[in-house]
Amino acid sequence: MASELAREIKEAESFLRGRTTRSPLVGIVLGTGLGSLAQRIERSQAVSYADIPHFPVSTVEGHAGELVFGELAGVEIVAMSGRVHYYEGYTMKEVTFPVRVMKALGCKYLFLSNAAGGLNPLYEAGDIVLAVDHINLMGDNPLIGPNEDDLGPRFPDMSEPYDRRLIKIAEEVALDERIVVHKGVFAAVAGPNLETAAEYRFLRTIGADLVGMSLVPENIVAVHAGMSVLAFSVVTDLCFPDSLEPADIQKILGVAAEAEPKLTRLVIGVLRDLEGGARE
């Protein structure tokens, strides 16, 4: 007998298969201020989250709330134009439900993007950072509870949460496109408040280069499901405790929007090289 989660995934999948004939290879999650990438998708079909059975609906400014099917760089993709967050009041299973549906639709890869605070003093606002590892400080985990054996193993290995081959491809695309990218460790916190100066010091001390309120739950579920993950964070504000300034949300959204063309070029470049592997 199918579990409630498995039943809900199947219902969402069946609904979407009735709306599109697309067979996406890559799922893309577009975070704060980065939704305009969805406008580059060719032959696109958009479905509102509100119409999809069991799908959570985003309540955050800058998140359109649509699932967009189509092509980028000749690759079949499905993109979340806006994500939902734990701090909105959703459970971890609800936050990660779209990733489960992407997997059910056939996605082998998951590309994640988000806006993040920069902890590393080498970063500048507008920089793009490739996540190589993460620290989960959200106080919860989407895999807590009975394991869904058909969805993934009880104890998924996290020795390579972000695919090294995809990171290498992204670095080579960045070199060709003359885009500065860094590699870093992402710390996920529950939010919605931004951190105190003491918390920023703590995060830097434990090895974090970035801090944000998303990305990690989706990564955990994607790894559990056997997907290969690549994550891009846009540094939208600098979190240096000795020179901390009050957060300006409109400024953060503006920095994310300014970085979007660079992120688009990176994503398209990686998609072009995806199945062929890293360049020789």
Residue pairs with C-beta under 8 A, 6 or more apart in sequence:
2 10
3 146
3 148
5 93
5 100
5 148
5 151
6 148
6 150
6 151
8 53
8 54
8 97
9 97
9 100
9 101
9 104
10 104
11 53
11 54
12 52
12 53
12 54
12 55
12 97
12 101
12 104
13 101
13 104
13 105
15 51
15 52
15 53
16 47
16 52
16 67
16 101
16 105
17 105
19 45
19 47
20 45
20 47
20 69
22 45
22 69
22 70
22 76
22 78
23 76
23 105
23 106
24 69
24 76
24 77
24 78
24 102
24 105
24 106
24 107
25 75
25 76
25 77
25 106
25 107
25 108
25 109
25 274
26 75
26 76
26 77
26 78
26 107
26 108
26 109
26 110
26 111
26 271
26 274
27 77
27 78
27 79
27 80
27 99
27 102
27 103
27 105
27 107
27 109
27 110
27 111
27 227
28 37
28 77
28 78
28 79
28 80
28 110
28 111
28 112
28 113
28 267
29 79
29 80
29 83
29 98
29 99
29 110
29 111
29 112
29 113
29 114
29 218
30 37
30 38
30 79
30 80
30 81
30 82
30 83
30 113
31 83
31 112
31 113
31 114
31 115
31 214
31 215
31 234
31 256
32 60
32 62
32 63
32 114
32 115
32 236
32 252
32 253
32 256
33 62
33 115
33 234
33 236
33 252
33 253
33 254
33 255
33 256
33 257
33 260
34 113
34 114
34 115
34 234
34 256
34 257
34 259
34 260
34 263
35 62
35 63
35 64
35 81
35 82
36 257
36 260
37 79
37 113
37 260
37 263
37 264
37 267
38 44
38 46
38 64
38 66
38 68
38 79
38 81
40 72
40 264
40 268
41 68
41 69
41 70
41 71
41 72
41 77
41 79
42 70
42 71
42 72
43 70
43 71
44 68
44 69
44 70
45 68
45 69
45 70
46 66
46 67
46 68
46 69
46 81
47 66
47 67
47 68
47 69
48 65
48 66
48 67
49 55
49 56
49 57
49 58
49 65
49 66
49 67
49 82
50 57
50 65
52 67
52 101
54 97
55 67
55 97
55 98
55 101
56 84
56 90
56 94
56 95
56 97
56 98
57 65
57 84
58 64
58 65
58 82
58 83
58 84
58 88
59 84
59 88
60 82
60 84
60 85
60 88
61 249
61 253
62 82
62 253
62 256
63 81
63 82
63 83
63 84
64 81
64 82
65 81
65 82
66 81
66 82
67 78
67 79
67 80
67 81
67 98
68 78
68 79
68 80
68 81
69 76
69 77
69 78
70 76
70 77
70 79
71 77
72 267
72 268
72 271
73 268
73 269
73 271
73 272
74 271
74 272
75 271
75 272
75 274
77 271
78 102
78 105
78 107
80 98
83 95
83 98
83 114
83 214
83 218
84 90
84 94
84 95
84 98
85 95
85 191
85 192
85 213
85 214
86 92
86 95
86 138
86 140
86 190
86 191
86 213
86 214
86 217
87 190
87 191
87 192
87 213
92 140
92 141
92 142
92 144
92 217
93 142
93 145
95 142
95 217
95 218
96 142
96 217
96 218
96 220
96 221
99 110
99 218
99 221
99 222
99 225
99 227
100 151
100 221
100 225
102 110
103 151
103 222
103 225
103 226
103 227
107 227
108 227
108 228
109 166
109 227
109 228
109 229
109 230
109 274
110 218
110 219
110 222
110 227
110 228
110 229
110 230
111 229
111 230
111 231
111 232
111 267
111 270
112 131
112 215
112 218
112 219
112 229
112 230
112 231
112 232
113 231
113 232
113 233
113 234
113 263
113 267
114 212
114 214
114 215
114 231
114 232
114 233
114 234
115 212
115 233
115 234
115 236
115 252
115 255
115 256
116 129
116 186
116 210
116 211
116 212
116 233
116 234
116 235
116 236
117 194
117 195
117 200
117 210
117 211
117 212
117 235
117 236
117 237
117 238
117 239
118 124
118 125
118 127
118 129
118 209
118 210
118 235
118 237
118 238
118 239
119 187
119 200
119 203
119 204
119 208
119 209
119 210
119 211
119 239
119 240
120 182
120 184
120 204
120 209
120 210
121 240
122 182
123 129
123 182
123 184
123 209
123 235
123 238
124 235
124 238
125 235
125 236
125 237
125 238
125 255
126 234
126 235
126 236
126 255
126 258
126 259
127 180
127 181
127 182
127 234
127 235
127 259
128 174
128 179
128 180
128 181
128 182
128 232
128 233
128 234
128 235
128 259
128 262
128 263
128 266
129 181
129 182
129 183
129 184
129 186
129 209
129 210
129 232
129 233
129 234
129 235
130 162
130 167
130 170
130 171
130 181
130 182
130 183
130 184
130 230
130 231
130 232
130 233
131 162
131 183
131 184
131 185
131 186
131 210
131 215
131 231
131 232
131 233
132 162
132 167
132 183
132 184
132 185
133 161
133 162
133 185
133 186
134 161
134 162
134 185
134 186
134 187
134 188
134 215
134 216
134 219
135 185
135 186
135 187
135 188
135 206
135 207
135 208
136 188
136 216
136 220
137 187
137 188
137 189
137 190
138 188
138 189
138 190
138 216
138 217
139 190
140 190
141 217
141 220
142 217
142 220
142 221
143 156
143 220
143 221
143 224
147 153
147 154
151 224
151 225
152 224
152 225
152 226
153 224
156 220
156 223
156 224
157 223
158 220
158 223
161 219
161 220
161 223
161 229
162 219
162 229
162 230
162 231
163 228
163 229
163 230
165 228
165 277
165 278
166 228
166 229
166 230
166 270
166 274
167 183
167 230
168 278
169 269
169 270
169 273
169 274
169 277
169 278
169 279
170 181
170 230
170 232
170 266
170 269
170 270
171 181
171 183
172 273
172 278
172 279
173 179
173 265
173 266
173 269
173 270
173 273
174 180
174 181
174 266
174 269
176 269
177 262
177 265
177 266
177 269
179 262
179 265
179 266
181 266
182 209
184 209
184 210
184 233
185 207
185 208
185 209
185 210
186 208
186 209
186 210
186 211
186 212
186 215
186 216
186 231
186 233
187 203
187 206
187 208
187 210
187 211
187 212
188 211
188 212
188 213
188 214
188 215
188 216
188 217
189 195
189 211
189 212
189 213
190 213
191 213
192 213
194 247
195 203
195 211
195 239
197 241
197 242
197 244
198 241
200 211
200 239
200 240
200 241
200 244
201 241
203 211
210 233
210 235
211 239
212 233
215 231
215 233
219 229
219 231
222 229
223 229
230 270
232 263
232 266
232 267
234 255
234 256
234 259
234 263
235 255
236 252
236 253
236 255
236 256
236 259
237 247
237 251
237 252
237 255
273 279
